[in-house]
Amino acid sequence: MNIEIITPAPRHSRLGNRITADRYAGLLRALKHTVTVTTGYSGAKRDVIFALHARRMAKAIRAVNGSAPLVLVLTGTDVYRDIHEDAVARQSLDAADAIVTLQALAIHQLPARHRGKARAIPQSTRAPKPLPGKSKRALDMCVVGHLRPEKDPLRAAAAARLLPADSRIRIAQAGGILDNRYRDEVGKEEAANPRYRYIGELPHAKVMRLIARSHALVLTSRMEGGANVIGEACVCDTPVLSSNIDGSRGLLGDDYPGYFEFGDTAALAGLMERFERDAGFRRELQRRCKALKPAFRPQAERDALARLLRNLMKPGST
C-alpha cells in the first residue's frame, strides 16, 4: 500500500511526534508498504493516511476529506486535554476511520461512540547492545524528556534535595528546553543541588545508553499519551519510578508499586529513598519491568500495525 504519515514535527526533529512518525515509517516499510512522512497533507493519492495528534493535525485531517482511510494516532496532550476542551480536536475523532492510542487506558478518554474504532498499540524500541554497566559507586537515576510544563521536569531534582546526606542518588536529566522559563531554573538547580546534572538534548542512541546506565528512570509528568521512555527503560532492564497517571498505568499496570502522586515532592523523595535502601523493593520493580519487555518489541508493534491495516481495508470497515 501507499501510505502517508502526517506529523506536526519537522524532519530531523527529536520531538516525540516525529520519532513516532519515523518509527511507524520504518515498521510499515518492513511490511513492504511505500511510506511518505509529511508535515501537512500532500494531496497525493494514498491508500491509507496516518495523522499524529488530533488538534495540531486538524487542518490536514480536514483536507484529507475522505480521500483515503484515515488513522488518527493520539499521542499525548490531544487525548488527555485537547479532545475534552477543543471542538476542532473532537472533529478529528469524527473524521477518523480508526484511532490508535499508545496505551489501553487512553481509550476510555474517548467519547463512547468512538471507542469501537480505537485500539492501543504501545510504542516499541530496541535496547543498546551490549548493555552498558551501571555504576557501583553511585545510584544513578535519569529523567528523560523535553522540558515543558506537562513534564513537571524539575520535580526529581527537587525530590533529590530532600534525600538524606548519605544517599548515593544522582539525577541526570536529558532533553531539550522547550519552555524558556526552564533555562534559568536548570542553571540555578545545578548550582544549588550537587545531586543534579542537566546534560541537554541527546541523540536517541545516547539517550538509550543513559537509560541503560541508570539504576532507575524517573517520570514526573502530569499527562502522557503513553510515554516511550517507559518501554525504553523496560528493554534496558532499568526500573521506573513514575507519577500515578493513566499514561504510565496503562503500560506498567494499575498495581505497579513504583508510583507517586503527581507533584508530590516528598512522596517522590520517599520512593527514591526506598528504592535505594530496600533491595527487595528494587528487585520487585526490576522484575515487573523485565516482564513487560515483550510488549515493547518492534515485532509486537509491527504486527499490531499490520492487523490494523488488514481490518481497515476489509469491505465495509470505513
Secondary structure, 3 states (H helix, E strand, C coil): CEEEEECCCCCCCCCHHHHHHHHHHHHHHHCCCEEEEECCCCCCCCCEEEEECCCCCHHHHHHHCCCCCEEEEECCHHHHHHHHHCHHHHHHHHHCCEEEECCHHHHHHCCHHHHHHEEECCCCCCCCCCCCCCCCCCEEEEEECCECHHHCCCHHHHHHHCCCCCCCEEEEEECCECCCHHHHHHHHHHHHCCCEEEEECCCHHHHHHHHHHCCEEEECCCCCCCCHHHHHHHHCCCCEEEECCHHHHHHHCCCCCCEECCCCHHHHHHHHHHHHHCHHHHHHHHHHHHHCHHHHCHHHHHHHHHHHHHHHCCCCCC
